[in-house]
Amino acid sequence: MIDMAQRLQELMTTTTEPEMIPSQIYSTVIEAVKDKLVGTNLLALRIGSDGIPGSSVDVVTQDVNSMTVSTLAEGHEVPISLEAVSTFNLKPVKYGLRPLITKEMIEDNKWDIVQRNLTESGYAMARKLDSLIMAQIEAGDSAASHTVTGGTAITLANIVTAIYNLEYDGYHASDLIVSSAVAQDIRQINTFVEADKSGVTNPSQSLIGVIYGMRVWQTNMATANYAYVIDKDHAVVLAEKRPITVEKYNDVTRDLSGVVLTARWVSRYLRANACCVITTT
């Protein structure tokens, strides 16, 4: 395996263009991002840079049950009925961070400080993206007035009520996202334990089981003691003008070198009624 410290030292003493950064540095960052992400598994729509011609994009959604079927007497003209639509604008915001490392740190450390900082940078970007998506699920819940207020621990009745809130508005509850505290609660519910025996888990992606047909995800980016029930096909959209980008950074006068990580994201709930939050204490 190529030594990461050696590769970064090479970067500090060359004029390599940003796009020529060694692939192992970029791969380290992206692998860290993917490993921690939960929110991107829950997106109804992810708009890439090709779908954002300028600095923002308009998203058009069809209004639910907007067309009317009329009763007609014999010989009467059939009335016109057209679908109604709603539009909202998404303008991506730039996020980033810049880990800097001195030559002395590389020379003197007994561990791979470059690898550690690159990995942690990826985690930081992952946490930021997750927080944007989770915040919009909460915003959708607030707009729909769907919040289910629980007690000291989540119950089956809380979950069933959240499912009802979605189904009443014509949606299907596909996913349950829980904080670590709520995950502890549901692991003590027999219904979840029995469903979990089916083996529908993927710990590497925080998929911890199923309940009432919903995939259950655990994330530390959820608000403490919160759980979220959503219809994945209609809940949240992400506009990504610039995906995770890694560029070389040098400050020769201070003997510093590192990388700059940036991205341009904005998230929003797609349909408020497709989101429901369960709160516990």
C-alpha positions in Angstrom: 0.0 0.0 0.0 1.3 3.5 -0.9 2.2 5.5 2.2 -0.2 8.4 2.5 2.3 10.7 4.2 4.8 10.1 1.5 2.2 11.0 -1.2 1.2 14.2 0.6 4.8 15.2 0.9 5.1 14.7 -2.8 2.1 17.0 -3.3 3.8 19.7 -1.2 6.9 19.7 -3.5 5.3 19.5 -6.9 3.1 21.7 -9.1 0.6 19.0 -9.7 -2.8 20.3 -10.8 -5.8 19.7 -8.4 -7.4 17.2 -10.7 -4.2 15.1 -10.5 -4.4 14.5 -6.8 -3.5 10.8 -6.1 -6.5 8.6 -6.4 -6.0 7.1 -2.9 -6.6 10.5 -1.2 -9.8 11.1 -3.0 -10.9 7.5 -2.4 -10.2 7.7 1.3 -12.5 10.8 1.6 -15.3 9.4 -0.5 -15.2 6.0 1.2 -15.6 7.8 4.6 -18.6 9.8 3.3 -20.4 6.7 2.0 -19.7 4.7 5.1 -21.6 7.1 7.4 -24.4 8.3 5.2 -28.0 7.3 6.0 -29.9 10.2 4.5 -29.0 9.6 0.9 -30.7 6.2 1.1 -33.9 8.0 1.9 -34.1 10.5 -1.0 -37.1 10.6 -3.3 -35.1 12.7 -5.8 -31.5 13.6 -6.2 -30.8 16.3 -8.7 -27.2 16.4 -10.0 -25.3 19.3 -11.5 -26.6 18.5 -15.0 -30.1 19.1 -13.8 -29.2 22.5 -12.3 -28.4 24.8 -15.3 -27.8 27.9 -13.2 -27.4 28.6 -9.5 -30.8 27.1 -8.6 -33.5 24.8 -9.9 -37.3 24.9 -9.7 -39.0 21.7 -8.6 -42.6 21.2 -9.8 -44.8 18.8 -7.9 -48.3 17.7 -8.8 -51.0 18.6 -6.2 -52.8 15.7 -4.7 -56.4 15.0 -6.0 -56.5 18.2 -7.9 -58.7 17.0 -10.8 -62.5 16.8 -10.5 -64.8 14.3 -12.0 -68.3 15.8 -12.5 -71.7 14.2 -12.8 -73.3 15.1 -16.2 -76.8 15.3 -17.4 -77.6 13.9 -20.8 -76.3 16.3 -23.5 -74.4 18.5 -21.2 -70.9 19.7 -22.0 -68.1 17.9 -20.2 -66.3 20.4 -18.0 -62.5 21.0 -18.3 -60.4 19.8 -15.4 -56.7 20.2 -15.3 -54.1 19.1 -12.7 -52.8 21.7 -10.3 -49.1 21.9 -9.6 -46.9 23.6 -7.0 -43.4 24.9 -7.5 -40.5 25.6 -5.1 -36.9 26.7 -5.8 -33.7 25.1 -4.6 -30.5 27.0 -4.5 -27.5 24.9 -3.4 -25.2 26.3 -0.7 -21.4 25.7 -0.5 -20.0 23.7 2.4 -16.4 22.8 3.0 -13.5 22.3 5.3 -9.7 22.4 5.0 -7.5 20.0 7.0 -3.9 21.4 7.1 -0.9 19.5 8.2 2.7 20.7 8.7 5.7 18.8 7.4 6.8 18.4 11.0 3.6 16.7 11.9 4.1 14.2 9.0 7.7 13.7 9.9 7.2 13.3 13.7 4.0 11.4 14.1 4.0 7.7 14.9 0.7 7.1 13.1 -0.6 8.0 9.7 -1.9 11.5 10.5 -2.7 12.1 6.8 -5.0 9.1 6.5 -6.7 9.9 9.8 -7.4 13.5 8.8 -8.7 12.6 5.4 -11.0 10.0 6.8 -12.3 12.3 9.5 -12.9 15.0 6.8 -15.1 12.6 4.9 -17.0 11.8 8.1 -17.5 15.5 8.7 -19.0 16.0 5.2 -21.2 13.0 5.7 -22.5 14.2 9.0 -23.3 17.6 7.4 -25.2 16.1 4.5 -27.2 13.8 6.9 -28.1 16.8 9.1 -29.4 18.7 6.1 -31.7 15.8 5.1 -32.9 15.0 8.6 -33.7 18.7 9.2 -35.9 18.7 6.1 -37.8 15.6 7.3 -38.5 17.5 10.5 -39.5 20.6 8.5 -42.0 18.5 6.4 -43.4 17.0 9.6 -43.9 20.5 11.0 -45.6 21.8 7.9 -47.9 18.8 7.9 -48.6 19.0 11.6 -47.9 15.2 11.8 -45.9 15.0 15.0 -46.7 12.1 17.3 -45.8 12.8 20.9 -44.6 9.7 22.8 -43.6 9.1 26.4 -40.3 8.1 27.9 -39.9 5.3 25.3 -41.3 4.8 21.8 -44.3 2.3 21.6 -46.0 0.3 18.9 -48.9 2.7 19.3 -46.7 5.7 18.5 -45.4 3.9 15.4 -48.8 2.9 14.2 -50.1 6.4 14.7 -47.3 7.8 12.6 -48.1 5.2 9.8 -51.7 6.3 10.0 -50.8 9.9 9.5 -49.1 9.1 6.3 -51.7 6.6 5.0 -54.5 9.1 5.8 -53.0 11.5 3.3 -52.5 8.8 0.7 -48.9 7.9 1.3 -47.1 4.6 2.2 -44.8 4.3 5.2 -41.6 2.8 3.8 -38.9 3.8 6.2 -38.4 4.4 10.0 -35.3 6.4 10.9 -34.3 6.4 14.6 -31.8 8.0 16.9 -29.6 5.8 19.1 -31.9 6.2 22.1 -35.0 5.2 20.1 -33.1 2.3 18.6 -32.5 1.1 22.2 -36.3 1.2 22.8 -37.4 -0.7 19.7 -34.9 -3.4 20.2 -36.9 -4.3 23.3 -40.2 -4.5 21.4 -41.1 -8.1 20.5 -42.6 -7.1 17.2 -39.3 -5.7 16.1 -37.3 -8.5 17.4 -39.4 -11.1 15.6 -39.2 -9.1 12.3 -35.5 -8.7 12.8 -35.0 -12.5 12.7 -35.7 -12.3 9.0 -32.2 -11.1 8.5 -33.1 -7.8 6.7 -30.1 -5.9 8.1 -27.0 -4.2 6.8 -25.1 -2.8 9.7 -22.5 -1.1 7.4 -25.4 1.1 6.2 -27.1 1.4 9.5 -30.0 -0.7 8.4 -31.0 -2.5 11.6 -34.1 -4.4 10.7 -37.8 -4.1 9.6 -41.0 -3.4 11.4 -44.5 -3.3 9.8 -42.8 -3.6 6.5 -40.7 -0.5 7.0 -36.9 -0.5 6.8 -35.4 0.7 10.1 -32.3 2.9 10.0 -30.3 4.0 12.9 -28.3 7.3 12.8 -26.6 9.5 15.2 -27.6 12.5 13.1 -31.2 12.3 14.1 -32.4 14.6 16.9 -32.0 12.8 20.2 -35.0 10.8 21.2 -36.7 11.3 17.8 -37.9 8.8 15.2 -39.0 9.6 11.6 -41.6 7.7 9.5 -41.5 8.6 5.9 -42.7 7.6 2.4 -39.3 7.4 0.7 -40.8 8.1 -2.8 -42.2 11.4 -1.7 -40.4 12.8 1.3 -37.1 14.6 0.6 -35.2 16.0 -2.4 -31.5 16.9 -2.6 -30.1 19.3 -5.2 -26.3 18.8 -5.6 -24.7 21.4 -7.8 -21.2 20.2 -6.8 -20.6 16.7 -5.3 -17.8 16.2 -2.8 -14.7 17.7 -4.5 -11.2 17.3 -3.2 -8.4 19.7 -4.2 -4.8 20.1 -3.2 -3.9 23.0 -0.9 -0.4 24.4 -0.2 0.8 27.3 2.0 4.5 27.3 1.4 5.3 30.3 3.6 4.0 28.5 6.7 5.1 25.0 5.6 1.6 23.7 5.5 -0.1 21.4 3.1 -3.4 19.6 2.9 -6.6 19.3 0.9 -9.8 21.4 0.5 -13.1 19.6 0.6 -16.1 21.4 -0.8 -19.7 20.6 -1.9 -22.8 22.5 -2.9 -26.0 21.1 -1.5 -29.5 22.0 -0.6 -32.2 19.7 0.7 -35.9 20.2 1.1 -39.0 18.1 1.9 -40.7 17.2 -1.4 -44.2 16.6 0.1 -44.8 17.5 3.7 -47.4 14.9 4.3 -44.9 12.2 3.5 -43.0 13.0 6.7 -43.9 12.2 10.3 -41.8 12.7 13.5 -42.3 10.7 16.7 -40.9 12.4 19.8 -40.0 10.7 23.1 -38.3 11.9 26.3 
